[in-house]
């Protein structure tokens, strides 16, 4: 934190609080915060009626038994409690980093109650820590990816003409459950696969139409995000041609990624493959970035997108998901999860080999 000129960071309910403390908190409009100084012990501000629940979770942390927990009643200002805590911990005139998911109503309230404190972004700390995974975190994500791919394969083997996208989504959920995990996927059929995040229109599977499934699960809080595109029956020559382009783009992104490279360069490499194949320029057919960071959240820092100068480092994890979307016809996206190694990058799951036999290598 000192390297980022922050004297403390403030966390509320959400992934970063869980990451740094192990706490799984929900509180809605009632303010619950942990303030973590660069030096010294944290303090907490909590609704008075929630103190028991809070202390139960805080007690699991090191030195949690004697934690500084400041409570506020329903008719009192929680922001005043934060201000008092900052003063008592010598942070009244500090630079306080606010975690990026904290809602404006809370950050504004704290700024007004602590006018001498400087409010800044805590993202360099929270994202900086979370984007580099430990070997254990990587193995949890690898397992999550493998579970999701197994659920997709079981679903594929159960498909029948006449099923709806909701039928397929239910099969994917059930397959994850059979494997012992909770997982889901969005399903898009035929021309609706050309909408990267799909449509709510009713869709029915027919012989020879494309299905695009995109989803994942969590293993001990760590995510997978896998997309497979395939055809029930025989694919057209155009579908096969586009699949080959997307497959090459995914492979190129994987081969390009290595420590020390800017994140944007991975997107550029995959986009060049697609543009050179006639599906350009820019975002005309490949309408989104090539990948996003992932971990405890499906989408988190950093992002493989044009203009991102963040340097890749070992143990970062990303989706690798190029796509080509032809409105009114079909879309094809292939997505696997990868991590940056000491010398390059590695996928957690094998790439899809074809539209007609998407799981032969799984």
C-alpha positions as CSV (number, residue, x, y, z in Angstrom):
1,X,0.0,0.0,0.0
2,X,2.9,2.4,0.8
3,X,4.2,2.0,-2.8
4,X,0.8,3.2,-4.0
5,X,0.8,6.2,-1.6
6,X,-2.1,4.7,0.4
7,X,-2.2,4.8,4.2
8,X,-5.1,2.4,4.4
9,X,-7.7,0.7,2.3
10,X,-11.4,0.4,3.0
11,X,-13.3,-2.7,2.0
12,X,-17.1,-3.4,2.0
13,X,-19.1,-6.5,1.2
14,X,-17.9,-8.3,-1.9
15,X,-15.1,-10.3,-3.4
16,X,-12.1,-8.2,-2.2
17,X,-13.4,-8.4,1.4
18,X,-13.6,-12.2,1.1
19,X,-10.1,-12.3,-0.5
20,X,-8.4,-10.3,2.2
21,X,-10.3,-11.5,5.2
22,X,-12.2,-14.7,4.4
23,X,-15.5,-12.9,5.4
24,X,-18.6,-13.5,3.3
25,X,-20.7,-10.5,4.1
26,X,-24.0,-9.1,2.7
27,X,-25.5,-6.0,4.1
28,X,-27.5,-4.1,1.5
29,X,-27.9,-0.4,2.3
30,X,-26.4,-0.8,5.8
31,X,-22.7,0.1,6.0
32,X,-20.2,-2.5,7.1
33,X,-16.6,-1.8,6.4
34,X,-13.1,-3.0,7.2
35,X,-10.4,-0.4,7.2
36,X,-7.0,-2.0,6.8
37,X,-4.0,0.3,7.5
38,X,-0.7,-0.1,5.8
39,X,0.8,-0.4,9.3
40,X,-1.1,-1.7,12.3
41,X,-4.3,-3.6,12.9
42,X,-7.6,-3.1,11.0
43,X,-10.8,-1.8,12.5
44,X,-14.4,-2.6,11.5
45,X,-17.6,-0.6,11.5
46,X,-20.7,-2.6,11.8
47,X,-24.5,-2.3,12.3
48,X,-25.0,-2.9,16.0
49,X,-27.6,-5.7,15.5
50,X,-25.1,-7.5,13.2
51,X,-22.2,-7.4,15.7
52,X,-22.6,-11.1,16.6
53,X,-22.5,-12.2,13.0
54,X,-19.6,-10.0,12.3
55,X,-17.5,-11.1,15.2
56,X,-18.2,-14.7,14.4
57,X,-16.5,-14.2,11.0
58,X,-13.8,-11.8,12.2
59,X,-12.7,-14.2,14.9
60,X,-11.4,-16.6,12.2
61,X,-8.8,-14.0,11.1
62,X,-5.4,-13.6,12.8
63,X,-5.8,-11.5,16.0
64,X,-9.6,-11.6,15.3
65,X,-10.6,-12.4,18.8
66,X,-9.7,-8.9,20.1
67,X,-10.6,-7.0,16.9
68,X,-11.6,-3.3,17.0
69,X,-15.3,-3.5,16.0
70,X,-17.3,-0.2,16.2
71,X,-21.0,-0.4,16.0
72,X,-23.8,2.0,15.0
73,X,-27.5,2.0,15.8
74,X,-30.2,2.3,13.2
75,X,-30.7,6.0,13.9
76,X,-26.9,6.8,14.1
77,X,-24.4,7.7,11.3
78,X,-22.1,4.9,10.4
79,X,-19.9,7.4,8.6
80,X,-19.2,9.1,11.9
81,X,-18.0,5.7,13.3
82,X,-15.6,5.5,10.3
83,X,-14.3,9.0,11.0
84,X,-13.8,8.2,14.7
85,X,-11.9,5.0,13.8
86,X,-9.6,6.8,11.4
87,X,-8.8,9.4,14.1
88,X,-8.2,6.8,16.8
89,X,-5.8,4.9,14.4
90,X,-3.9,8.0,13.4
91,X,-5.5,8.1,10.0
92,X,-7.6,11.2,10.1
93,X,-5.5,13.0,7.5
94,X,-4.5,9.9,5.7
95,X,-4.9,8.8,2.0
96,X,-7.7,6.3,2.2
97,X,-8.1,3.9,-0.7
98,X,-11.7,2.9,-1.5
99,X,-12.3,-0.5,-3.1
100,X,-13.7,0.0,-6.6
101,X,-17.0,-1.8,-6.0
102,X,-18.0,0.5,-3.1
103,X,-21.1,2.4,-4.1
104,X,-21.0,6.2,-4.4
105,X,-23.5,6.7,-1.6
106,X,-21.1,5.1,0.9
107,X,-17.9,6.7,-0.4
108,X,-19.6,10.1,-0.5
109,X,-20.9,9.7,3.1
110,X,-17.4,8.8,4.3
111,X,-15.8,11.7,2.5
112,X,-18.2,14.2,4.1
113,X,-17.7,12.7,7.6
114,X,-13.9,12.7,7.2
115,X,-13.1,15.9,5.2
116,X,-9.4,15.9,6.2
117,X,-8.8,12.4,4.7
118,X,-8.0,12.1,1.0
119,X,-10.1,9.6,-0.9
120,X,-8.3,7.6,-3.6
121,X,-8.6,4.4,-5.5
122,X,-7.6,1.1,-3.8
123,X,-7.7,-0.7,-7.2
124,X,-3.8,-0.7,-7.5
125,X,-3.8,-2.7,-4.2
126,X,-6.8,-4.9,-4.5
127,X,-6.4,-5.7,-8.2
128,X,-2.6,-5.8,-7.8
129,X,-2.9,-8.6,-5.2
130,X,-5.8,-10.5,-6.8
131,X,-4.4,-10.6,-10.3
132,X,-1.4,-12.7,-9.3
133,X,-2.6,-16.2,-8.3
134,X,-0.9,-18.7,-6.0
135,X,-0.4,-22.3,-7.2
136,X,-3.3,-23.4,-5.1
137,X,-5.6,-20.8,-6.6
138,X,-4.5,-21.9,-10.1
139,X,-5.3,-25.5,-9.3
140,X,-8.8,-24.6,-8.1
141,X,-9.4,-22.7,-11.3
142,X,-8.1,-25.6,-13.4
143,X,-10.5,-28.0,-11.6
144,X,-13.4,-25.6,-12.1
145,X,-12.6,-25.5,-15.9
146,X,-12.4,-29.2,-16.1
147,X,-15.6,-29.7,-14.3
148,X,-17.5,-27.3,-16.6
149,X,-16.0,-28.9,-19.7
150,X,-17.2,-32.3,-18.4
151,X,-20.6,-30.9,-17.8
152,X,-20.8,-29.5,-21.3
153,X,-19.7,-32.9,-22.8
154,X,-22.4,-34.8,-20.8
155,X,-25.0,-32.2,-22.0
156,X,-23.8,-32.5,-25.6
157,X,-24.2,-36.3,-25.5
158,X,-27.8,-35.8,-24.3
159,X,-29.0,-33.3,-26.9
160,X,-31.9,-34.0,-29.1
161,X,-33.6,-32.0,-31.9
162,X,-36.6,-30.1,-30.6
163,X,-35.0,-29.1,-27.3
164,X,-35.2,-25.4,-26.3
165,X,-32.3,-23.3,-25.0
166,X,-33.8,-23.6,-21.6
167,X,-33.8,-27.4,-21.8
168,X,-30.1,-27.3,-22.6
169,X,-29.4,-24.8,-19.8
170,X,-31.2,-27.1,-17.4
171,X,-29.1,-30.1,-18.5
172,X,-25.9,-28.1,-18.0
173,X,-27.0,-27.1,-14.4
174,X,-27.9,-30.7,-13.6
175,X,-24.6,-32.0,-15.0
176,X,-22.6,-29.7,-12.8
177,X,-24.7,-30.8,-9.8
178,X,-24.0,-34.5,-10.7
179,X,-20.3,-33.6,-10.6
180,X,-20.8,-32.0,-7.1
181,X,-20.7,-28.3,-8.1
182,X,-23.1,-25.5,-8.8
183,X,-22.7,-24.3,-12.4
184,X,-24.8,-22.8,-15.2
185,X,-24.5,-21.6,-18.8
186,X,-26.3,-19.3,-21.2
187,X,-27.4,-21.1,-24.4
188,X,-27.9,-19.5,-27.8
189,X,-29.1,-21.3,-30.9
190,X,-28.8,-20.5,-34.7
191,X,-28.9,-16.8,-35.6
192,X,-29.0,-15.9,-31.9
193,X,-25.5,-17.2,-31.5
194,X,-24.4,-14.1,-33.4
195,X,-25.3,-12.0,-30.3
196,X,-22.3,-12.5,-28.0
197,X,-24.4,-12.5,-24.9
198,X,-27.4,-13.9,-26.5
199,X,-31.1,-13.2,-26.7
200,X,-34.2,-13.9,-24.6
201,X,-36.1,-15.0,-27.6
202,X,-37.4,-18.6,-27.5
203,X,-35.0,-20.9,-29.4
204,X,-35.4,-24.5,-30.6
205,X,-32.5,-26.8,-31.6
206,X,-32.8,-28.1,-35.2
207,X,-30.5,-30.4,-37.1
208,X,-27.6,-28.5,-38.6
209,X,-28.0,-25.4,-36.4
210,X,-25.2,-23.9,-34.2
211,X,-25.4,-23.9,-30.5
212,X,-23.2,-21.6,-28.4
213,X,-23.0,-22.3,-24.7
214,X,-21.1,-20.0,-22.3
215,X,-20.9,-20.5,-18.5
216,X,-19.0,-22.0,-15.7
217,X,-18.9,-22.9,-12.0
218,X,-17.0,-22.2,-8.9
219,X,-14.6,-24.4,-6.9
220,X,-13.9,-23.1,-3.4
221,X,-14.8,-19.6,-4.6
222,X,-12.7,-19.7,-7.9
223,X,-14.3,-19.5,-11.3
224,X,-14.3,-21.2,-14.6
225,X,-15.6,-19.5,-17.8
226,X,-15.9,-21.8,-20.8
227,X,-17.6,-21.4,-24.2
228,X,-18.2,-24.1,-26.7
229,X,-19.8,-23.7,-30.1
230,X,-21.0,-26.8,-32.0
231,X,-23.6,-28.1,-34.4
232,X,-26.1,-30.9,-33.8
233,X,-25.5,-32.9,-37.0
234,X,-23.6,-31.6,-40.0
235,X,-22.1,-28.1,-40.2
236,X,-22.1,-26.1,-43.4
237,X,-18.8,-25.3,-45.1
238,X,-19.1,-21.6,-44.1
239,X,-19.6,-22.6,-40.4
240,X,-16.5,-24.8,-40.6
241,X,-14.5,-22.1,-42.3
242,X,-15.4,-19.5,-39.6
243,X,-14.7,-22.1,-36.8
244,X,-11.2,-22.6,-38.2
245,X,-10.6,-18.9,-38.2
246,X,-11.7,-18.6,-34.5
247,X,-9.7,-21.7,-33.5
248,X,-6.6,-20.2,-35.1
249,X,-7.2,-16.9,-33.3
250,X,-7.5,-18.6,-30.0
251,X,-4.3,-20.6,-30.6
252,X,-2.5,-17.4,-31.6
253,X,-3.6,-15.6,-28.5
254,X,-2.3,-18.5,-26.4
255,X,1.0,-18.7,-28.3
256,X,1.5,-14.9,-28.0
257,X,1.0,-14.5,-24.3
258,X,4.1,-14.5,-22.2
259,X,5.5,-12.6,-19.2
260,X,6.5,-9.0,-19.9
261,X,4.2,-8.6,-22.9
262,X,1.5,-5.9,-22.8
263,X,-2.0,-7.2,-22.3
264,X,-3.2,-5.3,-25.4
265,X,-0.7,-7.3,-27.6
266,X,-2.6,-10.5,-27.0
267,X,-5.8,-9.0,-28.3
268,X,-4.0,-7.5,-31.3
269,X,-2.5,-10.9,-32.2
270,X,-5.9,-12.7,-32.2
271,X,-7.7,-9.8,-33.9
272,X,-5.1,-9.8,-36.7
273,X,-5.9,-13.4,-37.5
274,X,-9.6,-12.7,-37.7
275,X,-9.1,-9.5,-39.7
276,X,-6.7,-11.2,-42.2
277,X,-9.4,-13.8,-42.7
278,X,-11.8,-11.1,-43.9
279,X,-13.7,-10.6,-40.7
280,X,-12.6,-7.1,-40.0
281,X,-11.7,-4.3,-39.5
282,X,-11.5,-3.8,-35.8
283,X,-14.7,-4.8,-34.0
284,X,-16.9,-5.4,-37.1
285,X,-17.2,-9.2,-36.6
286,X,-15.0,-9.8,-33.6
287,X,-17.0,-7.5,-31.4
288,X,-15.3,-7.8,-28.0
289,X,-11.9,-8.0,-26.4
290,X,-10.1,-11.3,-26.6
291,X,-10.1,-12.0,-22.8
292,X,-10.6,-10.9,-19.3
293,X,-8.8,-11.6,-16.1
294,X,-10.5,-14.0,-13.8
295,X,-10.3,-15.6,-10.4
296,X,-12.8,-15.2,-7.6
297,X,-14.8,-13.1,-10.0
298,X,-15.5,-14.3,-13.5
299,X,-14.4,-10.9,-14.8
300,X,-11.6,-9.1,-12.9
301,X,-8.4,-7.2,-13.6
302,X,-6.5,-7.2,-15.9
303,X,-8.1,-7.3,-19.3
304,X,-6.7,-8.4,-22.6
305,X,-8.0,-5.5,-24.6
306,X,-6.5,-2.9,-27.0
307,X,-4.7,-0.1,-25.3
308,X,-4.0,-2.0,-22.0
309,X,-0.3,-1.5,-21.3
310,X,-0.4,-3.7,-18.2
311,X,2.4,-6.2,-18.5
312,X,1.6,-9.9,-18.2
313,X,3.2,-11.7,-15.3
314,X,3.5,-15.3,-14.2
315,X,0.4,-16.7,-12.5
316,X,-2.1,-14.2,-14.0
317,X,-5.2,-16.0,-15.3
318,X,-7.4,-15.0,-18.2
319,X,-10.1,-16.2,-20.6
320,X,-9.0,-16.7,-24.2
321,X,-12.2,-16.2,-26.2
322,X,-12.1,-14.8,-29.7
323,X,-15.3,-14.9,-31.7
324,X,-16.8,-14.1,-35.1
325,X,-20.4,-13.0,-35.2
326,X,-22.3,-12.8,-38.5
327,X,-25.6,-11.1,-37.7
328,X,-28.7,-12.9,-39.0
329,X,-26.7,-16.1,-39.6
330,X,-24.6,-17.4,-36.7
331,X,-21.7,-16.7,-34.3
332,X,-18.8,-18.8,-33.2
333,X,-16.8,-18.2,-30.0
334,X,-14.3,-20.6,-28.4
335,X,-13.3,-19.9,-24.8
336,X,-10.9,-21.6,-22.5
337,X,-9.2,-20.4,-19.4
338,X,-5.4,-19.9,-19.4
339,X,-2.7,-18.9,-17.0
340,X,0.6,-17.2,-17.6
341,X,3.5,-19.4,-16.9
342,X,7.2,-18.5,-16.4
343,X,7.8,-18.7,-20.2
344,X,4.4,-18.5,-21.9
345,X,0.8,-19.5,-21.3
346,X,-1.2,-22.7,-20.7
347,X,-4.9,-23.5,-21.1
348,X,-6.6,-25.4,-18.3
349,X,-8.7,-27.4,-20.8
350,X,-8.0,-28.7,-24.3
351,X,-9.2,-26.6,-27.2
352,X,-12.4,-27.7,-29.1
353,X,-11.3,-29.6,-32.2
354,X,-14.3,-29.0,-34.4
355,X,-18.0,-28.0,-34.7
356,X,-19.2,-31.6,-35.3
357,X,-17.0,-33.3,-32.7
358,X,-16.4,-30.6,-30.0
359,X,-15.3,-32.9,-27.2
360,X,-13.2,-35.5,-28.8
361,X,-10.1,-34.3,-26.9
362,X,-11.9,-33.6,-23.6
